Amino acid sequence: MAYKILLVDDEKRACDYFGKTILKKTGEDYDYNVSKVYSGLSTVDMIALEKFDVVLLDIIMPGIDGLETLRRIRIIDKHVIVVMLTSVANELLAKVCLTKGANDYLTKPVNIDYLMSVALPVYCTLRGKEYFADNYNEIEAKS
């Protein structure tokens, strides 16, 4: 089964490289189809058109940032796994992302071996699990 990954980063070269690296490291256990977009608005459009298993979403982008993009994603698809990416290691920002509906927060540069051997398989396995829907509903109720 191929899992659908959406990469979102306004830095086109970084996004393209990251996508190629994921595809190169795709193995027998997990098969990934990678799509890439370079803005928050393009992300929302893609989520409205297609179902993805995992969205790897940059936080700091021009136009609508990652947090606003996350809010809009959750209106369309409450079950997609959303992992926020940033080059800024900030505990408060991580907490904000998680309380706004992100499933995880990773700092750049992302350790590709960790991502491929641990994170993506776990995210894809959990895609659609009720835990995330329930957790998101609890968060929304508290907001």
C-alpha positions as CSV (number, residue, x, y, z in Angstrom):
1,M,0.0,0.0,0.0
2,A,1.3,3.4,-0.9
3,Y,1.0,6.1,1.7
4,K,0.4,9.7,0.4
5,I,2.7,12.3,1.9
6,L,2.2,16.1,1.3
7,L,5.4,18.2,1.8
8,V,4.8,21.9,2.4
9,D,7.6,24.4,2.4
10,D,8.0,27.8,0.8
11,E,11.7,27.0,0.2
12,K,11.3,25.2,-3.1
13,R,14.8,23.7,-3.3
14,A,14.6,22.4,0.3
15,C,11.1,20.9,-0.4
16,D,12.2,19.3,-3.6
17,Y,15.3,17.8,-2.0
18,F,13.3,16.5,1.0
19,G,10.8,14.9,-1.4
20,K,13.5,13.2,-3.5
21,T,15.2,11.9,-0.3
22,I,12.0,10.4,1.0
23,L,11.3,8.7,-2.4
24,K,14.9,7.4,-2.5
25,K,14.7,5.8,0.9
26,T,11.3,4.2,0.3
27,G,11.7,0.6,1.2
28,E,9.8,-2.7,1.0
29,D,7.9,-2.1,4.2
30,Y,6.5,1.3,3.4
31,D,5.8,2.8,0.0
32,Y,5.3,6.6,-0.2
33,N,3.8,8.8,-2.9
34,V,5.1,12.3,-2.3
35,S,3.4,15.5,-3.5
36,K,4.9,19.0,-2.9
37,V,3.4,22.4,-2.6
38,Y,5.1,25.7,-1.7
39,S,2.5,27.7,0.1
40,G,-0.3,27.5,2.7
41,L,-3.0,28.3,0.1
42,S,-1.8,25.6,-2.2
43,T,-1.8,23.2,0.7
44,V,-5.4,23.9,1.5
45,D,-6.3,23.4,-2.2
46,M,-4.6,20.1,-2.3
47,I,-6.2,18.8,0.9
48,A,-9.6,19.7,-0.5
49,L,-8.9,17.7,-3.7
50,E,-7.1,14.6,-2.3
51,K,-6.8,12.5,0.8
52,F,-3.3,12.4,2.3
53,D,-2.0,10.2,5.1
54,V,0.6,12.7,6.3
55,V,1.3,16.4,5.8
56,L,4.8,17.7,6.7
57,L,4.0,21.4,7.1
58,D,6.5,24.2,7.5
59,I,5.5,26.8,10.0
60,I,7.2,30.0,8.8
61,M,5.9,30.8,5.3
62,P,4.8,34.0,3.6
63,G,1.1,34.5,3.0
64,I,-0.8,32.2,5.4
65,D,1.7,30.6,7.8
66,G,1.8,27.0,9.0
67,L,-0.5,27.6,11.9
68,E,-3.3,29.2,9.8
69,T,-2.8,26.5,7.2
70,L,-3.2,23.9,9.9
71,R,-6.4,25.5,11.1
72,R,-7.8,25.3,7.5
73,I,-6.6,21.7,7.0
74,R,-8.5,20.7,10.2
75,I,-11.7,22.2,8.8
76,I,-11.4,19.9,5.7
77,D,-9.8,16.8,7.2
78,K,-9.7,16.1,10.9
79,H,-7.9,12.8,10.5
80,V,-4.9,13.6,8.4
81,I,-1.6,13.4,10.4
82,V,0.0,16.9,10.4
83,V,3.6,17.3,11.4
84,M,4.8,20.8,11.9
85,L,8.4,21.6,10.7
86,T,10.5,24.5,11.7
87,S,14.1,25.5,12.0
88,V,13.3,27.2,15.3
89,A,13.4,25.0,18.4
90,N,10.9,26.6,20.6
91,E,9.0,24.7,23.3
92,L,6.2,27.3,23.4
93,L,5.7,27.2,19.7
94,A,5.6,23.4,19.8
95,K,2.9,23.5,22.5
96,V,0.9,26.0,20.4
97,C,1.1,23.7,17.3
98,L,0.0,20.7,19.3
99,T,-2.9,22.5,20.9
100,K,-4.0,23.8,17.5
101,G,-4.3,20.2,16.2
102,A,-0.9,19.2,15.0
103,N,0.1,15.6,15.7
104,D,3.8,16.3,16.0
105,Y,6.5,18.9,15.8
106,L,10.0,18.4,14.3
107,T,12.9,20.8,14.0
108,K,14.9,21.3,10.8
109,P,17.1,19.9,9.6
110,V,15.0,16.8,10.0
111,N,17.0,13.6,10.7
112,I,16.0,11.7,7.6
113,D,16.9,8.3,9.1
114,Y,14.6,8.9,12.0
115,L,11.9,10.2,9.8
116,M,12.0,7.2,7.5
117,S,12.6,4.4,10.0
118,V,10.5,5.7,12.9
119,A,8.3,8.7,12.3
120,L,6.7,8.1,8.9
121,P,5.8,4.5,9.6
122,V,4.2,5.4,12.9
123,Y,2.4,8.4,11.4
124,C,1.1,6.3,8.5
125,T,0.0,3.4,10.8
126,L,-1.9,5.9,13.0
127,R,-3.6,7.7,10.1
128,G,-7.3,7.8,10.7
129,K,-7.1,6.3,14.2
130,E,-9.8,7.6,16.5
131,Y,-7.3,8.8,19.0
132,F,-6.3,11.7,16.9
133,A,-9.9,12.6,16.1
134,D,-10.9,12.4,19.8
135,N,-7.7,14.3,20.9
136,Y,-8.5,17.1,18.3
137,N,-12.1,17.3,19.5
138,E,-10.9,17.6,23.1
139,I,-8.5,20.4,22.1
140,E,-11.2,22.2,20.1
141,A,-13.6,22.0,23.1
142,K,-11.0,23.7,25.3
143,S,-10.3,26.5,22.9
